[in-house]
Amino acid sequence: MATAALIASGCVAAQAAPAAEPAAPGTFTLDILDINDFHGRIAQDRDSAGAAILAGAVDTLRAANPNTLFVSAGDNIGASTFASASQKDAPTIEALGAGGLDVSTVGNHEFDRGFKDLKGRVIQSYAKASGQDGADFALGANVYDKATGEPALKEYAIREVNGVNVGFIGTVTADVPSLVTPTGIKDLTFGNELEAVNRVAKQLSDGDTTNDEASVIVVLSHNGSENTSCGTIAAEKTTYGELVRGASEQVDAIVSGHTHQPYNCEIAGPTGTERPVVQAHQYGTTLGKISLEVDEASGEVASSSTELLPLAIKDDADEWVYTPNKSVTQIVDTAITESEKVGNQKIGQISADILRGGKEPGSDRGVESTLGNTVADIHLWATSNEDFAGAKAQIAFMNAGGLRADLLYGKDGTVSYKAAADVQPFANTLKTFDLTGAQIREALEQQWQPNGSERSKLQLGISDGLSYTYVEKAPRGEHIKDITFNGEPLDEKATFHVVANAFLAAGGDNFAAFAEGTNHADSGQIDLDATVNYFKSHDVVAPAPLGRAMIAGTDWAKVELSTTEAEAGEDIKVTVTGLEEGAQITASSFGGELEITDIPAADAQGTTSFTLPIAEGTEAGDYELLISLVQRESISTIFTVVATEPSASPTPSESASPTASPSPTQTPDASGESTGSATPSASATQTDNGNQNDRDDLAQTGFSASWIGIAAGAIVLLGILLLLVRRFGNKNSH
């Protein structure tokens, strides 16, 4: 897919040992081969060619044209794969040095372990591997010592080719302070690239041989465009757009990096003359090639052309087009062997793929991802479990740019130490600190990046318990709407103990709200260790769900009920329209006691339906039906359960009423209150089981004693009749 994309953007696949085009009389062809954002991809993996094939391609192209230089636009190391990262990227530095890398600008990731490590170990390692000035591995004309204002890195490097001096000016995005842990670069400042380029270009073109001169000048900028359209790049209002349009006319070509995009353009400079502007994708998938026709006498560039060469390609015989460099192959093999000693250890298991954001995982850092939320959950667990000695964290945040690989289920869900390390390769310490609810809102707002940033939005992974709704297109500072924590509205006056990696905690990626928190403390854990311990403490790790960040509003669908009133034991048919085809909704009701998850996906018309059952015994009253779609605010619909209509009274059984018994009478007693007795009749009241009421007491009367015998006889007769009625009544009522 990557190769197809590159071809679609104008890439031309290189052939083995291509013959150099003949130069015009009095000129020669200077080929500049370039990479950017290699990120320690030393081993061949899918579209990443690996260091050996990369070096082999350079060998092949140098053989075709000896007037060739091999350069990089930065981020050679850092965010690397495990074979390199497990050894502090020493294998990558050695492989690039042995593979003939002539010059490189510094990228933001060269500062991952701090400026001291870059100036010492990194530069010295390159010098040893390449046999050249180690400082040429990390040019940085816009990197200054904070105390003196003087350049802190070498500003340019010069190579002589066919008697002509070729100067390379290196710069890095001024956003570095927001991209690396600030403590590692606390003594540095990062200035404007355009100013630095024009200052150095003027020096190299002023005719003063005491301060170096260069006839051909190439800028190596670790900055780039998010676009691949040359017209868009030429007009964009970013610091990079200013650089490509405003760089001095003495600059003959611009090699870019940082944004991991493939493009090869001709863009006009300040006087209208067009010059090459290229970026060679990422990870060693592609080799950029700028060909300059240079006048042998004056050193002036007469013409230019560009192309992007896919590297991990094979010929019709299924052989690599570029033969791997043997020396670099040995370096890579040794590095892999060393890393595999620990990398193959199983640390845990997952139940499904856990992925970064975008249609192609990792392609979009501006959307919610299962991996971002999962890593946030891991960091929260690491700083809140019973073995953690510090103050327990309540909320965790994770930056999308810190996630460099996905966790894939594979055959059985096994997660190796190497796989975990590939996800978070920066060895960041976890920091805990306090934020108010208002600062949490501010941090969530800062997902929408400042104007001019390389990416317009950087989505935070957030831990379980925190959720919010947002409006994508809203004025700055007004994107975030409702925020909840553990199901309740977030108290913006309260203080919460949170955790993030050291990069975020210090305000990285322009999340200044985190740096403004209080009581920052080192948890004593790095992100990789936290991940390993989490997996060891959980039998199986499932992907954290999407939907902690939800688009505000409930107009994404329409809900219709077959009736809004129903009795217990009845069903209500629910129809949902206005969905996208294939959308999968869920429903819940009765305070969450009823969950409906097997609703059919929306059809081509965006419609689906299901049955809402009302259980027997449900109390009468109003209830809420919630219709949910991942990453959408739930739609609430009210329906009423009405009381069940009482059934008709049972028909009493037929029996003859005693005629000899007197009618009920009421006679005042001594207190003046009336007392009554009821004699049985055909309409005697029935109990629920059909038995007639036979427990009436005799009335008290004022008759004389002479009537006692008669009354007693009547009572006996009445009792016999009642027994007969009860017996035959029971038979008739069953």
N, C-alpha and C positions, 0 to 999 in steps of 0.2 A: 504493500500500500504506500509506504514511504517512497519507494522508488518511483511508483506511478505518479505520485504527487510531485516529485521533483521533476520528472519528465514533463508533466503538465505545465510546470512553471518555467520551462525553457531549458531544463538540464539536458546535457548530451552525454551519453555513456561513453567512457574512454575505452579505447582499444589498447591491447597490450603493445608496449613499445611503439607508440605512435611517432611518426616522422614529423619533425619540426617543420612548420611552414617557412619557406625561404623568405628572408627579410629583404626589404627594398635596398637598393644600392646605398651604401654609406650608413645603413642602420643595422641594428640587431634586435632580436626579440628577447625581451626580458619577461620571463614567466614567474609570477608570484603565486605559489600554491598556499592556500590558507585553510585553517580549521578554526572553529570557535566552540566553546562549551563542550569540550571533550569529556570533562567530568570523570576522569579515571576509567573510562570504558576500555580497558586494555584487552579484554577477552572478546572474541567474536561472538555476537549474540544477536540473532535475527538481523535487523537492518544495521546494527552497529558493527562496523567492519573489524574492529579491534586494532590494537596498536601495531601488530605485525603486518597486517594487510595495508594499513595506512602507510607505514614505513616502506613497504614494498611498492606501493603506488608512487611514492615520492622517488624511490630509486628508479623506477621505470621512466618517469617523466623527466628526471634529471639526465638519464641516459639519452633521451631523445633531444634534450636541449640543455647543455651544461650551464647555460645562463639562467639558472633557476634558483629561486630562494623559497624556503619553506617557513611560513610564519603562522602565528596564532593570535586571535583576538581575545584571549583570556578565558578564565575558568577551565584551565587544563586539569586542575585538581579540585577537590571538594565535591560534596554530593556524589561521591564515587560509588561504584559497585564494590562488593565485598572483597574481591581479590585485591583491590588497591586500598580501600578504606581500612581494612583490617591491619594494614601495615603503614598507616599514616601517609598514604599515597606515594611512598618511596618508589614502588614499581612503576608508577606512571611517569614520574620525573625521570627515572632512569631510561624507560622505554622511549620517551620523546627525545631525550638527549642523544641516545644511541641511534634513533631513527632519523636524525639530521635536522631537528628543529633549529632554525637559525635565530629567530627572534620571536618574542611574545610580549604583548602588553599584560598588565596585571588585571585580573578580574576580581569581582567582589569575593568570590569563594577562595581566592588565594589568601584572604585575610581571616578565614574561618578559625584558624588556630592562633590568631593574633599577629600583629606586625613583627614582634620579636621572632616568632617562628619563621615568618616569611623571609626576613632579612638574614636570618642565620641558616637554619637547617635547609629550607627549600632552595634558596639561591646557591648555597654551597653544593647541594646535591646535583643541581643542574650543571654547575661548573665541572664537577667531577665526571658526569656522564657525557657531556658534550665536548669538553675540552675548550670551551669558550668562556667569555666573561659571564659569570653567573647572574649578574645584574640584568643581562639582556633577556632573561626569562621573565622579568617582572618590571617592564617599563611603566612609568606613571608620571607623565608631565604635569598632571593636575592634582598630585598628591603632595601635600605640604606638611612640614613640621609645624605644629601648632605654636610652639614657642618662638621660633625664628622666622617663620614664613618662607623658609627655603624649601626647595624640592626635597622630599624625603626618599624618593626613588630616582633611578636613572631616567632621564626624560626621553632620550632617543638613542638609537643605535645605528651605526653606519656599516654597510657592507659594500665592498668594491666588486663590481661585476663587469668584466670586459673593459676595465679601465675607467668605468663610470661609478661615482659614489651614489649609492642608493640609501637614503635616510628613512628610518622608520620612527615615527613619533607615537608613543603609546599614551592612551588616556583610559579612564574608567568612569562609569556613570557617577555623577555627584551624589547619587542616592546611596552610596555605600554605607553611610552611618545608619541607615534604616534597614540594611540588609545583612549586617553581621553584628555579633555581640559587641556593644559599644566599648566595654572595658578593654578589649583587645586592640582597639584603635584610638584610645583616649588621647594620645599625643599627636594625632593627625587631623588635618582638615582636608576636604575634598572640594576643589574649586571648579569653576566653569570649564568645560572641555574646549569650547570654541576659543576662549581667551588663551588657554594653554597652547592649543595647536597653532594659532596664529603667531603667538610669541616665539615659539620654537622654530616654526617655518621661516619666520623673518631672520632669525639668527643663522639658520642653515643656508640662507640665500643672500646674505649681506655682503659677500665677497671677501670677508675677513677670514683668512685661512687659519687664524689663531684660535677661532672658536668653532671650527669644523664647518665644512661646506658639503652640500649634497645637490647633485643635478636633478635627481629624481627623488620625490618625497611621497611617502605612503603613510597614511594615518591608520593605526591599529586602535580601534575604539571598542572598548567593552561597553557598548551601548548600541541599541538598534531599534527597529520598528516592529510593532506587532502585526503590521500589514505585509503582504507580499506584492501588492500592486505598486509598480514604480511611480505611477502618477500620484497615488495617495501618499507615498513616502515623500515625494518631492514637495508636497504641499502641507504636510502635517505640522501642527503647531506644538511641537515638543522640543526639548533640548536637543534631541537627536536631529530633528528636522532643521533646527537652526545650524547644527554642525555641518550637515551635508550641503546645505545651501551657502553657508557663510564661511567655510574654511577657505583660507588663502588660495589665490590662484596658483601659488607655488606648489600646492598639493595636487598630485597627479592621480591618486586613487584613495579610496576609503574602504577598509576592511572592517566589518562590524561583528558584533556578538551580542550576548546577553539575553536576547528575546527568543532565541532558538527557532528562527524563521529562515526559510530558504528564499533568497532573491538575488538576482544579478541585474543591476540597473545601470543606466547612464543618466546622471542627474546634473543639471547645470549648476556651476558655481556662481560666485558673486558677479562675474562679468559675462555670464551666459555660456561659457565654454563647458561642455559636458565632460564628465569624467566617471570612471567606474565606481559604483557603490555596491558592495556585495556582502552577503552573509551566507555561510555554508551550512545551514541547518543546525545539527547538533550531534553529539555522541559519536562522532566519527562515521556517520552515515554517508557523508558527502565531503568532497574536496573542492574548494573553490579554486578557480584558476583565472587570474588576470594576466593578459598578454599585452605588454606595452612595446610599441615599436619606438626604439630609442636611437636618436642620432648619435653616431659614434664620436663625432667631433665635439658637438656642443652639449650633449647629454640631454637635449630637449626631447620630450615625448611627442612623436608625430601622430600616433594613432593608438587606439586601444580596442580590446575586445574582452569579453568575459564569458565564462561558462561554469556550470556546476556539474561535477563528476560524481555519480553514485559510486560508492566504493565496494559494498558487499554484493558484488554481482558475479555471475558465472557465465561462461561461454556456452556454445551449443553442445560441447562435450562435457558439460557439467564440471568444468575446471574453473578455479578462480581466475578472473581476468588479470588480477594483480598477484604476483607471486609473493607470499609473505617473506619479510626480511628475516633471515635465520637468527641473527643476533638478538633481535627484538623478540622473536618467537621463544628463545631460551629464557629471556627475562620474564615473559608472560607465563610460561609454563612453571617456572620456579615459584612465581608469586601465587599462582593458583594452587600449587601443591601445599605451600605454606598455609594458605588461607583455609584450605579444605580440612586441615587438621582439627579445626574447631568449627568450621562453617557447617559441616554436615550433621552436627549434633541436633537431635530433635528437641525442641523446647515446648511444643504444644500442638494443638489441633484446632482447626476452624471448621465450621459447619457449611460454609459457602464462601465464594469469593468476597473479599473486602476491598473495595475499589476507590480510587481517587475520582475526582469530578470530571465530567465531560462525556460526550458520546464515545470518544476514544479515551479510556481512563487516563487521567493526567493531562488531558488537553485543555482543560478549563479550570483555572483556580478560582473562578468567580462564582461557583455553584456549590451547593451543599454536597457532601460526599459521605458514604458510609465509613470510609477509612478515617476521614477527619474526625467524625464523631466517635469512632471506636478508640482512636488514639487519645482523644480527650477523656474518654471513660477510663482508659488505662492510667493516664497521668493522675486523674482524681483518685483512683483506687490506691495508687502508689503513695499518695500523701494523705490518705485518710483511713487506711486499714489498721487493724488492731496492733500491728507491729511497728507502725510509724510513730516515732517518739515525739514529733513536733506537733504544733497546733494543727488540727485536722482541717483540710481544705473542704470547701463546700461546692465549688464550681471550678471547672477546668476549661481552658481554651487551647486550641492548636491551630497553627498557621498552615495554610494549604501549601505554601512553598517549601515547607519542611518535610513534606511527604514525597519521596522520590521513587517509590515503587509500590506496586499493589501486592496484597496477600492473596495468592491464588490457591484455590482448593486442590487442583491437580487430581491425582488418583484417589487419595484418601484423606485429604485435608491436613496432612502433616505440615507443620511450620518448622523450618530449620533456623538455626542461629543466624545463618547467612541471610535468609529471607527477611528476618526481623531487622537485621542490620541495614539491609537495602532500603527498608521503608524510611528509617530515620538515621541517615548516615553521618550526622554532624556531631554526635557525642555531646549534645547539649545538656547542661545541668537543669534539673527541674527547680524552679524558684516558687516559693509561696509568698503571698503579700495580700494586703487588704485593699479592697475597692468598695466605694459606696455604690448603692444601686444606681445613682446618677452617673457614676463613672463607668459602670457596666453598660448603660445605655450609650454613653459617649463612645466606648470601645466598639460596640456593635455598629454605630453610625460610621466609624472610621473604616469599616469594610469597603465603603465607597472611597476610593483613593483620591488624593489631591490632584488637581488639574495638572496635566503634564506628566503624570506618572506613566511608567511603561504599561501597567495594567490598570484598568478603570475600577476593578473591584477585586478584592481578595477575601474569599469567604473563610470565616473562622469555623473550625470544628468546635462544638460545644458539648459539654457532658450532660448526661441524663439528669433531668430535673429542671433544666433551664430551657425555655422555649420563647419564641417571639414571632410576631407577624410584622411584615414589612411591605413597603411599596417600592418597587424597583425604580420607577421613574418618578422621582420626587426632588424638591429642592434640597440642597445640601443641608444636612442636619435634621431632615424631616422624613427620613426613610423608615425608621423604626416606629412601630405603633405600640401594640400591647406586648408587654414582657411578663412572663410568669415564672415563678420558681416554686417547684414542688406543688404545682397546681393552683397557687395563689398569686395574685398580682404582686410583682416585684416591688418591695418597699424601697423607693429610691433614696430615702433618708437613712436607711439601715446600712451597716457595714458587713461585708462578706469576705471570708477568707478564701482566696482563689489560688490556683496554680497554673503556671505556664512554663514553657521552656525558657532558658536564659535569654534567648534571642527576642522572644515576644515580651518577656518581662521588662526588658530594657527599652522597649518601644520600637522594636524592629518592625519592618514592613509598614511604617508610618502609623503604628498603633500607639500614639503618644499617651493615651489614657492609662495604659499599663505602667508606663514609666512614672506616671504621676501618683501611682498607688503608694501606700505606706507600709512600713515594716517588712521590706523585702528580706527574705531569708533563703539561704541555700538549703535545699532539702537533703543534701548529701547523696542524691541519686542522679545518674544520667539517664536520658530517655531510653537508651537501649537496655540498660539494666532493669529499669522499671517494666519494660515490655516483657523481658525474659521472665521476671518474677511473676508477672500477671498470668502469663501462660502456664507457668508451673502451678499456680494456685487455682486454675480453672480447667476442668476436664476438657471442655469444648468451648471455644469462643465463637459466638455468633456475631454477624455484622450488626453494628449499632443501626437502628432504623433511621431513615430519612424522615423529615417532617418536624425536626426541632426548630427549623426556620420555615415559616409558612408565609406564602403570599397573602396579604391582607385582602379581605373582601369575600363575600359569599355569592357573587354574581357569576361564578364559574359553572353553575348548573341550576336547573329548576326542579323542584320536588313537588309532586302531586300525590295526594292520598285519595283512595277510592271513597273514603268517608273520614270525617274528622271526629266522629263519635261512634263508639262501639262498646259492646258489653264484654265482660270477661268471658274467655273461651272462644271469642270470635277472632277473625283475621282481618287485617287491613292490607290491601294491595298498594304498594308504593311504586311509582314510576318516576325515574330521574331522566331528564333530557338536557340537551345542551353540552354534553360531554364530548371529549375528543374520542375518536374511534379507538377501541382497545383499552380505554381508561378502566381501571379496576377500583371500584369504591368499596367501602365497608359501611356498616351501620351499627348503631348501638342505641339502647333505650333503657328505661326503667333504672336510671342511675347507674348504668353500666352492667346491670345484672344480665342483660341480653346483648350478646355480641353476634352480629351476622357478618360472616367473612366469605361466604361462598356465593356471593352475588355474581351473576354472569358479567363478563366484560362488556363495555358499551359496543353496540353494533355500529354499522357504517353510518347510521343516522345520529349516532351519539346518544343512544337511548338504552337504558336497561331497566329492569323491574325486579321486584322481589316481594315476598310476603312477610308482613310484620305480625307475628302471632301474639295474642294477648292471653296469658295463662289463666286458667281457672283460678278463681279466688283473688284475682287482682282487685285491689280496692278501687272504688270509684274516685276519680279526680283527673287533673290535667297532667300529662306526661310529655317529655321532650324526646323527639327522635333526632339523632345526630347523624348526618350523612358526611362521611369523611373521604378525602382523597389525599394521598401523600403530598406534603408540602403545600397544602391548601387549607385555609381556615374552614372549619367545619360549618355546615349549614344546619341550622336548628329549625325544626318544625314541631308545632304543638298539636297534640291530639288529646281527646277526652275519653276516658273510660267511664261509662254511665252505669248507674245502679241497675242490677238485673230486675226486670218486672216480676212482681210476686205472682205465683201460679194461682188459679181459681181454687176456692175452698172445696174440699171433698164433699160429695153429696151424702147426707146422713143416711144410714140404713133404715129401712122401713120396719116399724114395729107398732103394735097397737098401744095407744096410750091408756093407762088405767083410768077408768071413769069413776071408780069408787073413791079415789083419793081426792081430798079437798084441794082447792086452788091455793096457791101461795098467799099467805096473808102477812101483813105487817101490823104489829101491835106495839104501842109505846110501852117501854119497860119503866121500871121505877124511876129511872133517871130522866125519863122524858124522851130518850133516843129510841128510834124504831129499830127493831130486830126483824130479820126476815128469814124465811126458809123457802126453798124452791122445790117443788115436787117434780119428778121426771116427767118429761113430755116428749112427743115425737121429734121436737126440734132441740133436744138436749145437746149441749155443746160437746163437740168431739175433740179429743186430743190428737196430736200429730200422727199417732199410730192407729187411729181409727177407733179407739176405745171411748165409750161414752163416759161422761163424768157421773160416777155413782157414789160420790162422797158427800152429798148434801146432808146437813144436820136437820133434825126435826125442829119445827118452830116451837117456841115456848108460848103457851096459851093461858088464858084465865078461866078455862072450863072448870066446873066443880068435879070432885072426886068420883061422882057417879059415872062420869064419862070415861074414867080411866080404863075400865075394862074394854069399852068399845074402841077407844083409841089404841089400846095395845093390840087388839085384834086387827085393826086397820094397818098398824105398823107391820105386823107379821105378814099380812097379805101383800103389803107394799114391798117388803123385802123379797118375797118369793118372786113377785113380778120383775123386780130389778135384776135378780139373778138370771131369769129367763131372757130378759132383754139383752143383758151383757153377753150371755152365751151365744145367742143367735146373732147378735150384732157383730161379734168377733168373727164368726164364720162368714158373714156377708162381706166383711171389709177386707178380706185377704184373697 
